[in-house]
Amino acid sequence: METMIKRDLFDFEIGYLTRSPCLTCENKNNLPRCHEDCDVLDMIQTTLARGISSQSSRYES
């Protein structure tokens, strides 16, 4: 069953990553094989998926 993502926060409300959680993970020796089963990465991806970009979708010079 897939989770429905409610996109209700702007990217500046969510924030951004300053350091990968993989750097201090006890399973970092198993990278990249461990990423599919990682609860921390899943939570981060779900949180970021809620974001709506605050940048303009078009570029004008």
Secondary structure, DSSP 8 states (H G I E B T S, - for coil): --------EEHHHH---SS-GGGG-TTGGGTTTTGGG-HHHHHHHHHHHTEE--S-SS---
